[in-house]
């Protein structure tokens, strides 16, 4: 049984809703999902889990949230190569470029991003289904 950490930051609840849907997918596949706020996660917890989903909405000029999420992610990213990782988040303007930039950053750090999911605002039916799908992917 896979133990999956779903680590996220959410300002309006949209990314949190995505985290909940990913957890549903993990549980439907028989895994154990742990929803963890970004401020409660650090690299010393990585070995407790088999797979990871990191979620953050687009902020400012297509950036990751920089007071809680980004400091945590900066700290854990060097320890992610060789681990199963999914990225997710929501956006309300532009075209979701922040996810492309985040994926590129992760890949340049040696992280093998298994998949990513974005939602415009609150996850619609299509984004919800994608969240559940990546949750089942993480559960293996």
Sine and cosine of phi, psi and omega as CSV:
sin_phi,cos_phi,sin_psi,cos_psi,sin_omega,cos_omega
0.00,0.00,0.79,-0.61,0.00,-1.00
-0.98,0.17,0.63,-0.78,0.08,-1.00
-0.94,-0.34,0.90,-0.44,-0.15,-0.99
-0.90,-0.43,0.79,-0.62,0.12,-0.99
-1.00,-0.06,0.83,-0.56,0.07,-1.00
-0.93,-0.37,0.99,-0.16,-0.14,-0.99
-0.97,-0.25,0.82,-0.57,-0.12,-0.99
-0.51,-0.86,0.28,-0.96,0.20,-0.98
-0.77,-0.64,0.68,-0.73,-0.01,-1.00
-0.63,-0.78,0.78,-0.63,0.01,-1.00
-1.00,-0.06,-0.61,0.79,-0.08,-1.00
-0.92,-0.39,-0.10,0.99,-0.03,-1.00
0.98,-0.20,-0.20,0.98,-0.02,-1.00
-0.92,0.38,-0.73,0.68,0.01,-1.00
-0.94,0.34,-0.54,0.84,0.09,-1.00
-0.89,0.46,-0.65,0.76,0.06,-1.00
-0.87,0.49,-0.65,0.76,0.04,-1.00
-0.89,0.45,-0.66,0.75,0.03,-1.00
-0.87,0.50,-0.68,0.73,0.02,-1.00
-0.88,0.47,-0.64,0.76,0.01,-1.00
-0.93,0.38,-0.63,0.77,0.07,-1.00
-0.88,0.47,-0.67,0.75,0.04,-1.00
-0.87,0.50,-0.63,0.78,0.05,-1.00
-0.87,0.50,-0.68,0.73,0.02,-1.00
-0.90,0.43,-0.64,0.77,0.04,-1.00
-0.87,0.49,-0.76,0.66,-0.06,-1.00
-0.92,0.40,-0.60,0.80,0.01,-1.00
-0.90,0.44,-0.46,0.89,-0.01,-1.00
-1.00,-0.03,0.03,1.00,0.06,-1.00
1.00,-0.09,0.09,1.00,0.01,-1.00
-1.00,0.03,0.11,-0.99,0.06,-1.00
-0.94,-0.33,0.83,-0.55,-0.03,-1.00
-0.97,-0.26,0.73,-0.68,0.06,-1.00
-0.87,-0.48,0.93,-0.36,0.05,-1.00
-0.99,0.11,0.85,-0.53,-0.11,-0.99
-0.74,-0.67,0.81,-0.58,0.07,-1.00
-0.93,0.36,0.59,-0.81,-0.07,-1.00
-0.80,0.60,-0.60,0.80,-0.04,-1.00
-0.94,0.34,-0.21,0.98,-0.01,-1.00
-0.97,-0.26,0.24,0.97,-0.06,-1.00
-0.81,-0.58,0.57,-0.82,0.07,-1.00
-0.44,-0.90,0.15,-0.99,-0.07,-1.00
-0.89,0.46,-0.39,0.92,0.01,-1.00
-0.93,0.36,-0.16,0.99,0.03,-1.00
-0.99,-0.17,-0.10,0.99,-0.09,-1.00
-0.85,0.53,-0.66,0.75,-0.08,-1.00
-0.95,0.33,-0.12,0.99,0.05,-1.00
-0.99,0.17,-0.17,0.99,-0.14,-0.99
-0.79,-0.62,0.41,-0.91,0.02,-1.00
-1.00,-0.06,-0.44,0.90,-0.06,-1.00
-0.44,-0.90,0.29,-0.96,-0.13,-0.99
-0.64,-0.77,0.62,-0.78,0.21,-0.98
-0.84,-0.55,0.82,-0.58,0.03,-1.00
-0.93,-0.37,0.80,-0.60,-0.06,-1.00
-0.80,-0.60,0.73,-0.68,0.02,-1.00
-0.43,-0.90,0.71,-0.70,0.06,-1.00
-0.97,0.26,0.27,-0.96,0.12,-0.99
-0.95,0.31,0.71,-0.70,0.01,-1.00
-0.81,-0.59,0.37,-0.93,0.11,-0.99
0.73,0.69,-0.83,-0.55,-0.02,-1.00
-0.99,-0.11,0.91,0.42,0.01,-1.00
0.86,0.52,0.82,0.57,-0.04,-1.00
-0.77,-0.63,0.29,-0.96,0.14,-0.99
-0.97,0.23,0.51,-0.86,0.03,-1.00
-0.85,0.53,0.78,-0.63,-0.23,-0.97
-0.97,-0.24,0.04,1.00,0.03,-1.00
-0.99,-0.16,-0.56,0.83,0.01,-1.00
-0.87,-0.48,-0.75,0.66,-0.10,-0.99
-0.94,0.34,-0.81,0.59,-0.10,-0.99
-0.87,0.50,-0.69,0.73,0.05,-1.00
-0.86,0.51,-0.64,0.77,0.04,-1.00
-0.90,0.43,-0.74,0.67,-0.04,-1.00
-0.90,0.43,-0.64,0.77,0.06,-1.00
-0.84,0.54,-0.61,0.79,-0.04,-1.00
-0.97,0.26,-0.62,0.79,-0.06,-1.00
-1.00,0.04,-0.44,0.90,-0.11,-0.99
-0.79,0.61,-0.68,0.74,0.00,-1.00
-0.89,0.46,-0.27,0.96,-0.03,-1.00
-0.98,-0.19,0.08,1.00,-0.08,-1.00
-1.00,0.00,-0.38,0.92,0.03,-1.00
-0.82,0.57,0.69,-0.73,-0.02,-1.00
1.00,0.01,-0.03,1.00,0.00,-1.00
-0.93,-0.37,0.42,-0.91,0.04,-1.00
-0.99,0.15,0.85,-0.52,-0.10,-1.00
-0.72,-0.69,0.69,-0.72,0.14,-0.99
-0.84,-0.54,0.60,-0.80,0.07,-1.00
-0.92,-0.40,0.60,-0.80,0.01,-1.00
-0.47,-0.88,0.31,-0.95,0.06,-1.00
0.20,-0.98,0.14,-0.99,-0.03,-1.00
-0.89,-0.45,0.31,-0.95,0.03,-1.00
-0.56,-0.83,0.35,-0.94,-0.02,-1.00
-0.77,-0.63,0.02,1.00,0.03,-1.00
-0.49,-0.87,0.10,-1.00,-0.05,-1.00
0.83,0.56,-0.52,-0.86,-0.12,-0.99
-0.80,-0.59,0.27,0.96,0.00,-1.00
1.00,0.04,0.36,0.93,-0.02,-1.00
-0.86,0.51,-0.47,0.89,-0.02,-1.00
-0.85,0.53,-0.55,0.83,0.00,-1.00
-0.94,0.34,-0.65,0.76,0.06,-1.00
-0.88,0.48,-0.67,0.74,0.03,-1.00
-0.91,0.41,-0.64,0.77,0.01,-1.00
-0.91,0.40,-0.71,0.71,0.04,-1.00
-0.86,0.50,-0.69,0.72,0.00,-1.00
-0.89,0.46,-0.70,0.71,0.03,-1.00
-0.85,0.52,-0.73,0.69,-0.02,-1.00
-0.88,0.47,-0.72,0.70,-0.01,-1.00
-0.89,0.46,-0.63,0.78,0.04,-1.00
-0.91,0.41,-0.41,0.91,0.05,-1.00
-1.00,0.04,0.04,1.00,0.03,-1.00
1.00,0.03,0.17,0.98,0.01,-1.00
-0.99,0.11,0.78,-0.62,0.06,-1.00
-1.00,-0.01,0.99,-0.13,-0.01,-1.00
-0.97,0.24,0.93,-0.37,-0.05,-1.00
-0.92,0.38,-0.56,0.83,0.00,-1.00
-0.13,-0.99,0.18,-0.98,0.09,-1.00
-0.55,-0.84,0.42,-0.91,0.01,-1.00
-0.66,-0.75,0.72,-0.69,0.11,-0.99
-0.83,-0.56,0.46,-0.89,0.06,-1.00
-0.72,-0.69,0.69,-0.72,0.12,-0.99
-0.99,0.16,0.92,-0.39,-0.02,-1.00
0.90,0.44,-0.69,-0.73,0.00,-1.00
-0.96,0.28,0.66,-0.75,-0.08,-1.00
-0.86,0.50,0.84,-0.54,0.08,-1.00
-0.98,0.18,-0.12,-0.99,-0.05,-1.00
-0.86,0.51,-0.66,0.75,-0.02,-1.00
-0.92,0.40,-0.74,0.68,0.01,-1.00
-0.91,0.42,-0.60,0.80,0.03,-1.00
-0.88,0.47,-0.70,0.71,0.02,-1.00
-0.89,0.45,-0.63,0.78,0.03,-1.00
-0.91,0.43,-0.63,0.78,0.04,-1.00
-0.88,0.47,-0.72,0.69,0.02,-1.00
-0.88,0.47,-0.65,0.76,-0.01,-1.00
-0.89,0.46,-0.72,0.69,-0.01,-1.00
-0.94,0.35,-0.48,0.88,0.11,-0.99
-0.89,0.46,-0.68,0.73,0.03,-1.00
-0.93,0.37,-0.55,0.84,0.08,-1.00
-0.88,0.48,-0.70,0.72,-0.01,-1.00
-0.91,0.41,-0.54,0.84,-0.01,-1.00
-0.95,0.30,-0.27,0.96,0.08,-1.00
0.97,0.25,0.00,0.00,0.00,0.00
